[in-house]
Amino acid sequence: MRVFFSFFLIIISLTVFASKEITRFWHVTGASSLQINGTTNVNTFQCGSAYESGSDMIRELWDPYSEKWEIHGSVFIEVETFDCKNRIMNNDFRNTLKYSEYPEIKIEFLKLKEVQNQNNTRKAQGYVKITLAGVSHQYFLSSELEFLDDQYSILRGEQTFRFSDFGLEPPQKGFGLVRVSDEIQVSFDLILEQAAYTEN
């Protein structure tokens, strides 16, 4: 009877341990970047933004029931920090995004769920919500989280969307002779520093 009771306690303790929720908090550092790639009827263009480090956090959660990691969190990008390597294009781009009225772009990772874990890289898929010029739109996103060491990691991803998704008209120049395509691609590299680790 005593042996059975001891075995029962071991099973219970293992079950409790396995059902623990683990949360890892990551601080988005100033080394992070976001780039927009687009085309016109004449050429291509790139606009990059150097992320200004603030209080943005990414939360990584271990779900004991699915035995998968999930990624949540939000990042805010200042529209004024975008640089298209051309002063006129910078102004056109910022005005198109209505930066004087809506100075920030919000990228919210609603729930990115682990689909593959190999070596030091974890691939995840799920939904992201982008808020731009006061309008929010959800997209399905594939991303990857690469662990550089015990303290730092990189969250990477890219997403294609349209200006018209947010009720915006692509900029035009020269009486419409130069027209920016409605579709643009956004890619990001978020350099993360571990801030906290908890178990419940």
N, C-alpha and C positions, 0 to 999 in steps of 0.2 A: 504493500500500500504506500509506504514511504517512497519507494523507487518511482512508482507511478505518479505520485504528487510532485516529485522533483522534476520528472520529465515534463509534466504539465506546465510547471512554472517556466521551464526553459522555452517551451513552445510559445507561451504567452509573451515572454520577454522578447523573443525574436520577432513576433508579430508586431509588437509595439514599436520596436526599432525600425522594422521595415516600413511602417506606416508614418514615419516621421516626415514632416515637410521641411525641406531645406531651402533657405532663401539666401541668395547672394546678391548684394547690391553693388552696382558699378557706377562710378562717377565718369561722366563724359568729359574728357580732357580737351584742352585747347589745341591739341595736335590733330583733332578731328577735322574732316573736310567733307564738302558736298559739291558736286559738279553737275551742271546742266549742259547737255549736248543737244544741239538743234540744227536745223537746216533752213536755208532760204532758197528761193528759186535761182540764186546766184552761187552761193557757197555754203559752207558749214560754219558753225560758231560754237564756242565753249564759254560758259560763265561759271567761275568757281567761287566758292565761299569758304573762307577760313573761319572755322567755328570759334566763337569767343567763349571761353570756358566760363561756366556759370554754375548753377545748382542742379542742372539736369541729371537725372539718374535713370539707369536701366536696371530693371529687377529681373533676376533669373530665379525661377521657382522649380523645385523638384516635386513632381506630382507622384506620390507613392502608389497611387491606384493604377495609373497608366504606366508608371515607371519611365516617364519621359520628362525632359526639361522643357520649360516654357519661358518665353521672353516677353516682358511687358515694359512699358515706360514711354516717356515723351521727350522730344528734343525740339528746342525752339531755335530757329535760324533768323538772324536779322537780314531783311531784304537788302538793306543798304550796304552790306558787306560783300555782295556779289560783284565780281570784277570780270567783265567780258573783254578786257584788254583794248577797249575802245571807248573813249569818253562819251561819244554820242550814243553808242549802243548801250552803255551803262545807264544813261538817262532814260532811253526808250524802254529798256527792260524793267527798270524800277517803276517807271510810270505805268507800264502795262500791268504790273502786279499791285498797283495802287498803294505803294509803300508809305505815302504820307498819311493815308487813312488806316492802313493795315501793315504796320512796320515789321511784323514777324510772320514766318511760315512755321506752322506746327506739324511735326511728324509724330504721330502717336502709334506705337506698336501695341495693337489691341491684344493679340495673342499669337505669338510665333511658336509653333510646337516642333520639337525635335523630330526629325524624320531619319536622320543618320548620324552616327557618332563614330568617327574614325580618327585614330591617332590624336592629334591635338586640335582637330577641327570638328565642330558640331554644325550640321546643316539643319535649318529650320524653315518651316513654311507656315503661313497664316495671313492674317489681315492687318493692314496698316491704314490709318486714317490720316489724310493730308488736309490741313486747313489752310487755304490760300485766299487772300482778298475777301475774307469773311465767309467763304463757302467751304464746306467739308465734303470730302468724297473718299469712299473706301476702295481699296485695291487688294488683290491677292498678291502676296510678296514671297519670293524665295530668297533666303539669306543664309549667311554662314557666320559662325562665331569661332574665330581662331584664337587659341590660347598661346600667347607669346611666352609667358612664364607664370609663376604663382600669383603675380600681382597685376599683370596687364593682359589685355585681349583686344581683338579688333572685330567689330560687328560690321559686315559688309553686305551690300545689297544694291539692286538697281530696279527702277520701275519706269515704265513708259506711261505718260498720260498726255492729255490734251488741254490746251488753254481753255477750250470751250467747256471742259468738264466743270470749270469754275466760273463760267459766264464771262470769260475774258476773250478779247479779240487780239490775235497775234499782231505785233507792231508792223507797220508798213512805212516805207520811205520812198521819196522821189515820186510822189503822186501815184503810189501803188506799184512802181516799177520793181522795187525790191520788197518781197513779201516773205515773212517768216512763216514756216510751216506750223500748222496747229499742233502737231505732235512733237513732243520733246522727251528726252530720256534723262532721268535723274539717277545718279549713282552716289553712294555715300560710303565713307570709311570712318567709323566712329572708334576712336582710340579710347579704350575704357581702362580705368584704374579701380581695382577692387576697394570698396569702401567699408563693407561690413559683411558678416557671414553669420547666419542664425539657424538654429534647429528648433523645431517645435514638435 
